């Protein structure tokens, strides 16, 4: 399985500049095969903020699959927000808002959940869900199927942000189509769990990254995830490791990790 690095919520325009070089140094040292960036590259969707985000992406020496977040569409420019919400993102980052990346052992699929009609809350569009499930079903046998979106499908207990109105419905559809992992951000909190979406159904993994560079912390350090093969389990296994910013602001260190193995009914925590 390829090594994946999962970044989210960089928020250029409101970053901790001292963390930029340590983040890039860790990306280079960890040598991921691909990077998933789950939205909110900017704070206010300004051209200069997208240019800074693009400079970071250009300095990374591996494929990057990126999707927009709610901060990547204009908040304070109503005409742009409703008539051309993704114009700046398309110009500076990518014309493809829902890209797909195939590598040996991996299919990674982007879903754009940013909604110009709702400032914070996201949604999974019907067409986006149909396209994503088709891409999941047609993936080569045996590959890891990863979905990347900004808004989480379901919120953890205690979350103060409004969840997507069709998040559970979308989660069931992605699960039935064979998704293994769904990577998200938005909440600025870390998490990794096997989510049981319906009685008797299979389970897929929901993995959340906090904010990679922003000062907009939610009681947790800046962080990112490394997702890699878990060996020695006798089954297909995954380890999700959280890398968090050290107190001196000079680097990142490996922290909490969560191990999962795949069985007949999907993914579950690995026996300890």
N, C-alpha and C positions, 0 to 999 in steps of 0.2 A: 504494500500500500504506500502511495506517496506520502511524504511528510507535508502537512498543511500548517500554515501559520494563519491564524484568524485575528484580524485587526478590526476595530470598529470605532466610530465616534471620535475622529481625530479633531474635528471642530477648528480647522484653521481659521484664524481670526480671534481665537480665544484659547491659545495653546500655551503650554509650558515649554518655551524654546530650548531650555537646557536639556529636555528629554529627547529632542529630535535626533541628535547624533547617537546617543546610547541606544535608541530604538533601532536605527539603521545598522548600528554595529551588531546588535543581537540578531537582526534579520540575516545579516551576512554570516554570522558565526553558526547559527542554527541550520543554515543551508536548506531551507524548505524547497520542495519541488514546485509548490504553488502557494499563493496567498489569496485568501478570501477577505475582502474588505466590505463589511456590512453596513455601509452608509454613514451619513453625517460627516462628510469630508470637510464641510465648511460650517461656520457659525451663522452667516447671514447670506449665503449664496452670492457673494460679491465676486467680481472677476478676479481681483487680486488674491482672494482666498482660494479660489479654484486653481489659480496659477501656482500657489504654494503647494497645494495638494498634488498637482500634476508634477511638480519638481520632485516631490518625494517618490511618486510612482515611477518616475523616469530613472531614479537612482537605484531601483530594486532590480536585481539581476535574475528574475524568475517570472513566470506568468502570474498576473494578478487579475482576479475576477472581482469586479466592483459593481455595487448597486447603489442607487441614491437613497438618501434618508430624508426625513421631513425638513431638516435644516438646509437641504440642498435645493430647495425651491424657495423663491422670495417670500418673505413675510410682510415687509412694509412697502411693497410695490404691487398694488392690486392688479393692475393691467397685466404686468409680466406674470404674476402668479397664476392668473386664470387663462390667459391667452397663450403664453409661452413658458410654462412652469419649468421645463427642463432644458431650455435653450442654452443656458450657460453651462450646465453639466454636459450637454452634448458637444458643445464647442470646445471645452477645455479638458474633459475627462474621456468620454466615449459617446459615440452616437447610439450605441446599443445599450438600452436601459435594462435588458434582461439577457445578459450574455450566457453562453455555455462554454465550458472548457472540458476537453477530453484529454486525459493523460493515461498511460498504461496503469490499469488498476483503478481508475477514477473517472467518474463523470460528475462535474460540478455545474449547477444550474442556478442562475440568478432570477429572483422575482422582485419586481419593483413594487413596494408597498406604500410609497410616499403618495399622499392624497392632497392635491391642491385645495380641496373643499374642506379640509379639516387640518388645522395647524399641527396638532400633535398626534392625534390618533391616525393610524394607518388603515389600509384595507387591501385585501387580495382581490384583484379584479377577476371577473369570470374568465376572460380571455387569457389572462396570465396563468390562472390555475390550470386551464385546459392545456396550454402550451407546456407548462412544467410537468404535468402528469404524463403527457405524451413523451416528453424527453426522458422521463424516468422509466417508462415502460419499454422504450426502445434502446435503453442502455445495454451494452454488451454484457453477457452473463458473467457473474463473478466480480464485477467492478463495485467499488464503494460509490453509492449514490448520495451526493451531498447537495442540499438546497441552501442558498444564501439569500437572506432578506434582512431588511433593517428592523422591522417591528417583530417582536416575538409572537408566535402563534398563540401562546397562552402566557399569562403573567403569574409569577410566583405569589404566594400569599403575602399580603401586606403591601403590594405595589400600589402606589398612589396615582399612576398614570392610567388613562382609560384604555382598555384593551381593544383590539380590532373586533368589530362586531361579528365578523365571519371567521374568526381565527380558528375556532374549534372545527368548524365545517371544513375549512381548508386543510387543517391538520389531518383529519380523517382521510381526505382525498389523497394527500401526499403519502400518507402511511400505506393506503391501499395500493398505490402505484409503485411502492417499493423503496421509498426514501429511507436511507439509513441515518443520516444526520441532517438536522436543520440548524444552521448557524445564524445568529441574530445579534443585535446590539440594543440601542435605544434607551434602555433602562439604566445604563451606566453601572450595572452590577454584574458580577460573575455568576455563572451557574452551569452545571452539567448534570443532566438527569435523563433516565429512561422513562418516557411518558407513556402511560397506558391510556389509550384514547377511547377504547370501548371494551366492554366485557368480552373476553374471548378473542380479542384482536391481537395483532402483533404490536410490538413496541419499537419506536424509533427514538433516537437520541436528540434531545434539545440542548444545544450548547450556546451560551451567551457570553460575550466578551463585554468588559466594561469600556471605559474610554482610554484610548491609547495615549493621547497627548493633552487633552483638554484640562482646563482649570475647573470645569463643571463636574466636580466629584460628588458622589452620593454616599459618602461615608466609607468609601473604599479607595485604595490606591489606583493610579493609572495601571493598566494591564493589557495583556494580549494572551492568546492561547496558542499552544503548540499541540497539534493532533498527530499522533503517530501510531505505528503498529505496536500492539502489546504482545510480546512473545511468550512462549512457554505455557500457553493456556490449553492447547489441544484443539482450539477453535479459533475462528476469526476474532481478533480482539483489538480494542482501541484504547489508547491512553490519552486523556486530555489533561495537559499541564498548564496551569496559570502562571504566567510570568508577571511579576508586579514591580512597580517602581520603588527603589530603595529610598529610605528616608533622606539620604543626602542628595537625592536627585541626580546622582551621577550614573545610574544604570538600572538594570532590571535583574531580578533574581527569580529562580524557579521556586514556586510555592506549592499550593494545593494541587494535587492531581487526582483524577477520577478514572478508574479502569472499568471497561465494559467488555463483555463477550457476547457473541451472537449465538442464539440457539434456535430451536424450531419455531418459537413464537416471537422472534425478534431479539432485541438487545436487552441485556440485563446487567446489573453491577457484577463485576468479576468477583468470584469467591476470594476471600482474604486468607 
